[in-house]
Amino acid sequence: MPYCVVTAAAVAGGEQEEVRIFYQRYGHGATKVLLIIGFAGTYESWAPQVKGLTGAVEPVDEEAPADDGDDSGAAEGVEVCCFDNRGMGRSSVPAQKSQYTTVIMAKDALALMDHLGWRRAHVFGHSMGSMIASKLAAMAPDRVASLALLNTTGGGYQCIPKEYLEEVIGTSTRRQMLYQEYVKELDRIRFAGFLVLIIHGRDDVVAQLYRARRLAQKLQPAAKLVELHGGHLVSHERPAEVNMSLMEMMKASKSNTDLEEWSNLPNNSDGLLLSGSASCLTKRDDDRVNYLVFTYNLLGKLQLIFLFIFGVFYVILEHVRRVVRILKPVRVSASTL
């Protein structure tokens, strides 16, 4: 079986251990695509994209030599590699929780690229995989041909407990320290020169749409935002549209499309949509939609409850009427005696 062996960071009082990352390659060609799946997913979760990008359903023979990873080659075709993150599928499961940071998992992805002999690749990530992909792009922007983030959480520190964020370290809180690092990473991605594509499902309840919109604004002018009807698994719900958008970005990247031409977001300098107000407006719009959906569902449930209570009352009433009819004494007239 194809494995990439990476060395895990040493834990306190322990020795370094080897972590085996299971992967599969599909298709052949000079264009390389690395797919990073999210939490609790495996390499098989990318099946719709693997088939759409390469046309292949069976993995390549690992005995075959790997192609050069330079997109400037003349060879046609796309080669895709998807893998199981550490702790999932057929990959190793380190015992220490400290071995599961996005930095370490991004290093796993880079080690896999080195193992395959890929100098650069189009990096696509889904959900938590998009956070790993973003970390990889910030750590090694020269290894990224383009970046696609599907159903992204936006990264940053939004999912970290408030008590942890407010803890003071030195002269700053963890929130301030993490925010500074977050901004630096976004700037490294913004100014790296590669195209960024953000694809999101409008009905995603795991990673709300306003977070994707806000991230797209922060990555302007490198980012293009595509909103599709679907939930958190929009890559499975709308595979044709997702694959078309991914292929479009790969083609635009190969033709050196200008960032301003690529982005479909209003320019901040136009005064039409400021980054701060955009996030507020989109969040307010989403909150209003969520409130309306909640109210509609609540009214529907109340209607069902009312019908149920009315039905129960009607059945009880009919039963009482029948009992009364049975127990009611029969009057016998004198003429019948």
Wavefront OBJ file of the C-alpha trace (Angstrom):
o trace
v 0.000 0.000 0.000
v 1.242 3.530 -0.745
v 2.427 5.330 2.373
v 4.426 8.468 3.030
v 6.452 8.231 6.233
v 6.898 11.443 8.217
v 8.608 11.972 11.560
v 6.314 13.109 14.350
v 7.441 15.930 16.606
v 8.978 14.685 19.824
v 6.724 14.753 22.881
v 7.897 15.633 26.357
v 10.185 12.909 27.669
v 9.621 10.755 24.612
v 11.274 9.917 21.324
v 10.290 10.901 17.833
v 7.971 8.438 16.163
v 7.203 7.778 12.535
v 3.741 8.571 11.204
v 2.569 6.787 8.063
v 0.261 8.799 5.796
v -1.819 6.679 3.435
v -2.458 8.189 -0.005
v -3.750 7.384 -3.473
v -2.934 8.941 -6.840
v -5.291 9.182 -9.803
v -4.682 10.213 -13.395
v -1.530 11.340 -15.172
v -0.294 14.737 -16.269
v 1.870 17.731 -15.497
v -0.903 19.491 -13.577
v -0.770 18.325 -9.967
v -3.644 18.603 -7.506
v -3.401 17.861 -3.783
v -6.744 17.245 -2.045
v -6.935 17.681 1.741
v -10.065 16.313 3.386
v -11.654 17.609 6.565
v -12.457 16.235 9.994
v -13.471 12.547 10.119
v -13.120 12.206 6.334
v -10.888 9.904 4.299
v -9.338 10.085 0.851
v -12.473 8.420 -0.547
v -14.492 11.526 0.339
v -12.970 13.213 -2.719
v -14.410 10.646 -5.170
v -16.635 13.145 -7.095
v -13.703 15.527 -7.586
v -11.227 12.778 -8.480
v -13.504 11.515 -11.237
v -14.396 15.018 -12.403
v -10.805 16.275 -12.575
v -9.059 13.185 -13.926
v -11.821 10.969 -15.327
v -10.273 8.070 -13.401
v -11.905 5.882 -10.778
v -9.000 3.524 -10.127
v -5.726 4.666 -8.500
v -2.495 4.579 -10.476
v 0.124 1.905 -10.014
v 2.598 3.214 -7.442
v 5.391 1.295 -9.159
v 5.139 3.808 -11.999
v 7.589 6.744 -11.740
v 6.138 10.086 -10.639
v 5.957 12.907 -13.177
v 7.648 16.266 -12.733
v 5.399 18.616 -10.786
v 6.005 21.751 -12.865
v 2.756 23.030 -14.412
v 4.715 24.606 -17.271
v 5.267 21.180 -18.826
v 3.717 20.357 -22.134
v 2.071 17.126 -20.970
v -1.715 17.274 -20.845
v -3.833 15.808 -18.110
v -4.269 16.114 -14.372
v -2.770 14.011 -11.623
v -4.584 14.075 -8.275
v -3.388 12.881 -4.902
v -5.706 12.517 -1.919
v -4.797 11.067 1.458
v -5.985 10.193 4.941
v -5.013 12.751 7.543
v -3.157 11.421 10.547
v -5.594 9.776 12.923
v -8.019 8.794 10.153
v -8.516 5.927 7.730
v -5.380 3.896 7.068
v -2.931 6.520 8.343
v -1.168 6.272 11.694
v -2.954 7.398 14.852
v -0.573 9.300 17.166
v -1.604 8.976 20.818
v -0.775 12.553 21.843
v -3.382 15.257 21.173
v -0.540 17.694 20.542
v 0.211 15.797 17.313
v -2.977 17.017 15.625
v -2.405 20.750 15.045
v -3.034 22.317 11.647
v 0.664 23.196 11.456
v 1.713 19.561 11.886
v -0.934 18.347 9.445
v 0.142 20.962 6.890
v 3.699 19.645 7.256
v 2.320 16.153 6.548
v 0.885 17.466 3.272
v 4.189 19.111 2.346
v 6.060 15.904 3.186
v 3.680 14.018 0.893
v 4.420 16.462 -1.945
v 8.127 15.888 -1.384
v 7.556 12.137 -1.359
v 5.761 12.376 -4.715
v 8.397 14.663 -6.173
v 5.946 17.531 -6.682
v 7.508 20.993 -6.615
v 4.157 22.793 -6.888
v 0.531 21.763 -6.845
v -2.981 23.152 -6.821
v -4.075 22.678 -3.217
v -7.767 22.100 -2.487
v -9.166 21.637 1.017
v -12.614 20.927 2.439
v -13.842 22.087 5.876
v -10.996 21.455 8.347
v -8.950 20.464 5.316
v -9.307 24.039 4.063
v -7.738 25.254 7.317
v -4.844 22.843 6.762
v -4.576 23.996 3.131
v -4.515 27.639 4.238
v -1.802 26.876 6.764
v 0.215 25.096 4.052
v -0.196 28.072 1.704
v 0.994 30.475 4.410
v 3.956 28.278 5.346
v 5.129 27.493 1.798
v 3.453 29.804 -0.746
v 6.032 28.885 -3.384
v 4.698 25.305 -3.372
v 1.127 26.386 -4.169
v -0.093 26.898 -7.753
v -3.594 27.864 -6.593
v -5.703 27.478 -3.477
v -9.333 26.292 -3.239
v -11.216 26.348 0.060
v -14.506 24.409 0.152
v -16.977 25.000 2.986
v -14.252 26.690 4.963
v -14.703 27.760 8.561
v -12.647 30.858 7.920
v -9.812 29.669 10.133
v -8.600 31.980 12.869
v -9.636 31.547 16.464
v -13.458 31.666 16.280
v -13.867 28.072 17.490
v -11.520 28.416 20.497
v -13.118 28.689 23.984
v -13.442 32.276 25.203
v -11.757 31.499 28.536
v -8.654 30.321 26.694
v -8.621 33.403 24.461
v -8.813 35.837 27.368
v -5.863 34.275 29.201
v -2.994 36.771 29.526
v 0.425 35.674 28.261
v 3.045 38.273 29.037
v 1.573 41.622 28.051
v -1.034 40.322 25.588
v -4.000 37.981 25.636
v -4.085 34.822 23.585
v -6.771 36.465 21.443
v -4.421 39.307 20.498
v -1.544 36.943 19.798
v -3.644 34.602 17.673
v -5.219 37.485 15.789
v -1.822 38.925 14.892
v -0.693 35.524 13.604
v -3.995 35.085 11.732
v -3.601 38.452 9.992
v -0.009 37.644 9.055
v -1.059 34.337 7.501
v -3.844 36.002 5.510
v -1.409 38.614 4.246
v 1.058 35.932 3.168
v -1.709 34.240 1.171
v -3.050 37.514 -0.273
v 0.304 38.645 -1.581
v 1.645 35.232 -2.648
v 0.440 35.779 -6.211
v -1.646 32.627 -6.687
v -5.402 32.508 -7.257
v -7.770 31.662 -4.413
v -11.205 30.100 -4.869
v -13.748 29.865 -2.039
v -16.722 27.552 -2.673
v -19.513 27.423 -0.132
v -22.994 25.992 0.299
v -25.671 28.551 1.126
v -27.371 26.110 3.521
v -24.221 25.109 5.397
v -24.992 24.998 9.136
v -21.546 23.719 10.144
v -19.590 26.617 8.625
v -21.918 29.552 8.125
v -21.890 31.353 4.791
v -21.036 34.746 6.271
v -17.658 33.366 7.417
v -16.779 32.403 3.837
v -17.854 35.830 2.598
v -15.775 37.539 5.250
v -12.721 35.424 4.445
v -13.118 36.192 0.727
v -13.148 39.903 1.519
v -10.008 39.588 3.642
v -8.214 37.732 0.828
v -9.172 40.314 -1.778
v -8.076 40.781 -4.545
v -6.803 37.203 -4.847
v -10.081 35.490 -3.935
v -13.132 34.531 -5.920
v -16.300 33.463 -4.083
v -18.723 30.880 -5.490
v -21.967 30.271 -3.598
v -23.961 27.152 -4.453
v -27.220 25.640 -3.270
v -26.214 22.984 -0.802
v -24.963 22.272 2.690
v -21.609 21.406 4.207
v -20.991 18.645 1.649
v -21.528 20.822 -1.393
v -18.748 18.912 -3.185
v -21.076 15.889 -3.150
v -24.355 17.766 -3.551
v -23.176 19.893 -6.491
v -20.174 17.998 -7.930
v -20.573 19.279 -11.496
v -20.595 22.948 -10.455
v -17.751 22.432 -7.969
v -15.570 20.593 -10.492
v -16.262 23.215 -13.146
v -15.161 25.988 -10.777
v -12.004 24.088 -9.814
v -11.099 23.444 -13.460
v -11.743 27.100 -14.251
v -9.283 28.183 -11.559
v -6.642 25.709 -12.734
v -7.008 26.988 -16.288
v -6.859 30.632 -15.155
v -3.784 29.872 -13.063
v -2.029 28.236 -15.992
v -2.776 31.234 -18.221
v -1.467 33.641 -15.540
v -4.778 35.445 -15.130
v -4.449 38.736 -13.279
v -5.738 38.715 -9.692
v -8.015 41.706 -10.257
v -9.519 39.974 -13.267
v -9.993 36.748 -11.333
v -11.778 38.153 -8.297
v -15.551 38.616 -8.527
v -15.758 40.747 -5.372
v -16.211 44.535 -5.340
v -12.967 46.417 -4.869
v -12.594 48.041 -1.463
v -11.175 51.135 -3.100
v -14.453 51.674 -4.955
v -16.173 52.446 -1.687
v -18.974 50.078 -2.602
v -18.260 47.455 0.016
v -15.827 47.865 2.881
v -14.356 44.749 4.465
v -15.676 45.490 7.935
v -19.155 46.470 6.832
v -19.323 43.535 4.435
v -18.870 41.031 7.207
v -21.442 42.810 9.334
v -23.964 43.003 6.508
v -23.529 39.416 5.439
v -23.733 38.227 9.033
v -26.853 40.329 9.613
v -28.446 38.982 6.425
v -27.661 35.405 7.389
v -28.983 35.972 10.903
v -32.219 37.361 9.462
v -32.577 34.376 7.129
v -31.842 31.960 9.966
v -34.453 33.707 12.139
v -37.084 33.454 9.398
v -36.300 29.784 8.816
v -36.480 29.125 12.551
v -39.811 30.946 12.834
v -41.248 29.078 9.840
v -40.170 25.705 11.239
v -41.524 26.625 14.674
v -44.919 27.576 13.256
v -45.009 24.331 11.315
v -44.302 22.324 14.455
v -46.931 24.288 16.430
v -49.450 23.521 13.705
v -48.700 19.805 13.948
v -48.943 19.925 17.737
v -52.314 21.717 17.532
v -53.650 19.159 15.043
v -52.437 16.338 17.254
v -54.097 17.801 20.371
v -57.334 18.451 18.443
v -57.310 14.886 17.125
v -56.765 13.429 20.584
v -59.547 15.631 22.014
v -61.946 14.580 19.222
v -61.224 10.873 19.774
v -61.746 11.212 23.529
v -64.988 13.135 22.976
v -66.339 10.476 20.625
v -65.383 7.755 23.056
v -67.199 9.570 25.923
v -70.308 10.016 23.782
v -70.362 6.294 23.023
v -69.966 5.389 26.698
v -72.752 7.775 27.688
v -74.994 6.328 24.993
v -74.378 2.818 26.310
v -74.883 3.687 29.973
v -77.944 5.881 29.431
v -81.069 4.032 30.772
v -83.707 3.088 28.230
v -87.164 4.514 28.870
v -90.021 2.014 28.586
v -93.526 3.353 28.072
v -96.589 1.937 29.900
v -98.158 0.786 26.633
v -95.428 -1.691 26.058
v -96.063 -3.429 29.338
l 1 2 3 4 5 6 7 8 9 10 11 12 13 14 15 16 17 18 19 20 21 22 23 24 25 26 27 28 29 30 31 32 33 34 35 36 37 38 39 40 41 42 43 44 45 46 47 48 49 50 51 52 53 54 55 56 57 58 59 60 61 62 63 64 65 66 67 68 69 70 71 72 73 74 75 76 77 78 79 80 81 82 83 84 85 86 87 88 89 90 91 92 93 94 95 96 97 98 99 100 101 102 103 104 105 106 107 108 109 110 111 112 113 114 115 116 117 118 119 120 121 122 123 124 125 126 127 128 129 130 131 132 133 134 135 136 137 138 139 140 141 142 143 144 145 146 147 148 149 150 151 152 153 154 155 156 157 158 159 160 161 162 163 164 165 166 167 168 169 170 171 172 173 174 175 176 177 178 179 180 181 182 183 184 185 186 187 188 189 190 191 192 193 194 195 196 197 198 199 200 201 202 203 204 205 206 207 208 209 210 211 212 213 214 215 216 217 218 219 220 221 222 223 224 225 226 227 228 229 230 231 232 233 234 235 236 237 238 239 240 241 242 243 244 245 246 247 248 249 250 251 252 253 254 255 256 257 258 259 260 261 262 263 264 265 266 267 268 269 270 271 272 273 274 275 276 277 278 279 280 281 282 283 284 285 286 287 288 289 290 291 292 293 294 295 296 297 298 299 300 301 302 303 304 305 306 307 308 309 310 311 312 313 314 315 316 317 318 319 320 321 322 323 324 325 326 327 328 329 330 331 332 333 334 335 336 337
